[in-house]
Amino acid sequence: MCAGSALRQEYRQEYRQEYRQEYRRCLEREFRRGRAGACSDPAFGERLRRRLREEPALLGALQADAPALLARGLRGRPDPGPALRGLAGAFRLLELAAANLYLCPWRREFGTVQTFSGAYVHLLRPVLPEADLVRSFGRLGYERRDPHRLTLSRLPPGPELVAAACGFFACRLECEILAEVVLRLPPGRTRAEDLLEARRLAGDAEACVEMLQQLGTQREAAADCGVDLYREMPAKPEDAGGEDAAPPALWRDPGSPRGAGDVPGRSWDCCGDGEPGQEPVPSTGNPDPDTSSTSSCSRLLPEQELGRAGSTLSALAAGSRSPQVPGEPQDLPPSAPQEAPELPCYQLHSCLRRGALPSYCCTTCQQLHAGACAAGQACRNRHRGQELRSERQQRLWLQRTEVDMLLADGSGPWS
């Protein structure tokens, strides 16, 4: 593993502790003023919101199962806007439950959660699966004793309750951030799975909006072609139609000649019979369409690429992704069984003097270049990379690369 990756993991731990401690101070400060409950400090809330907007990986650091909770809460929702508002309210109730136990553990009414109560039935159960609710309350020490109530069987230590409350608070802020993203897109055109994947791939919220706008433009262009992307082109007119017609080639089951059984669907986290994180992979189809009779528009999205629809957002992200802030390693889908890929270690090219900001990052050579560097110009022509246009982007890449060089060489970057 790259030494820079290990250091970023340490930074992530520090950031997590920093926000949890500040959250605890906010709760206790409000409690001394006679107000007990969820965090209501606007300054702290805005600071964490701003950090989450720029670094979505912080959400997983504050609560490990947060991305999976969001994915399951949005699954099957045709319009993610109202669903996100409902999720924000549910996470606020969970935060309140954790804060109440931390601040007032002696109060007997906090010892039981009635699952037939109005708040549970109307605010929690409609937006989160029952298994997730039981698991979330289980973090607070509650157990299901009968179908109608959750009973506090053990009181977790104070730091665990603070960590849970802070995690639910971060989930609530993330729902509000995603709702803001949805409002900036055409109404009714954003799918929940695309929203979550773009948020994970793009990094900051602005890049997420741009990626989803590009995706919408691509889909509109494909629709304007007038080609049915989900059906094969029949070789002869009499081959089309009829009760025995084969299903669309895009979703054909590779194990069945009739193709019945594959259902389109994809998400961050699967709750079906398969392994967590696995997604159904559509077949590329058996017959080869008659390309001589199709227009050039039909080649915009070949059947093989449509079978891997999830790669569209990944391709959009490849050319515009900003570097992760030091301390925030590349986010992976929740419950992914594979190990995290090793992060590349970048170097500063000799053209960069102390204090100078890079303007180009070559991902092939893994080097940063100044604007007037001849080697950098050659990389632009021959290699893959990205222009570092904003000062924030330039400073983030410079900071990350200095850490990589420092730990890889055991000396300063300009030694």
Salt bridges, closest charged atoms under 4 A:
GLU18 OE2 - ARG47 NH2 3.48
GLU22 OE1 - ARG47 NH2 2.23
GLU28 OE1 - ARG24 NH1 3.32
GLU30 OE2 - ARG33 NH1 3.22
GLU30 OE1 - ARG35 NH2 2.77
ASP41 OD2 - ARG29 NH2 2.71
GLU46 OE1 - ARG49 NE 3.69
GLU54 OE1 - ARG392 NH2 3.73
GLU55 OE2 - ARG51 NE 2.67
GLU95 OE1 - ARG172 NH2 3.06
GLU109 OE2 - ARG107 NH2 2.56
GLU130 OE1 - ARG125 NE 3.07
GLU130 OE2 - ARG144 NH2 2.61
ASP132 OD2 - ARG72 NE 2.80
ASP132 OD1 - ARG135 NH2 2.32
GLU143 OE1 - ARG145 NE 3.90
ASP146 OD2 - ARG149 NH1 2.59
GLU174 OE2 - ARG199 NE 2.81
GLU176 OE1 - ARG49 NH1 2.81
GLU180 OE1 - ARG53 NH1 2.84
GLU193 OE2 - ARG191 NE 3.93
ASP194 OD2 - ARG191 NE 3.01
ASP194 OD2 - ARG219 NH1 2.77
GLU197 OE1 - ARG266 NH1 2.84
GLU206 OE2 - ARG53 NH2 3.66
GLU206 OE2 - ARG184 NH1 2.85
GLU220 OE2 - ARG189 NH2 2.48
ASP228 OD2 - ARG231 NE 3.51
GLU232 OE1 - ARG252 NH2 3.62
ASP269 OD2 - ARG72 NH1 2.33
GLU279 OE1 - ARG266 NH2 3.74
GLU387 OE2 - ARG380 NE 2.74
GLU391 OE2 - ARG395 NE 2.85
ASP404 OD1 - ARG8 NH1 3.57
ASP404 OD2 - ARG400 NE 3.23
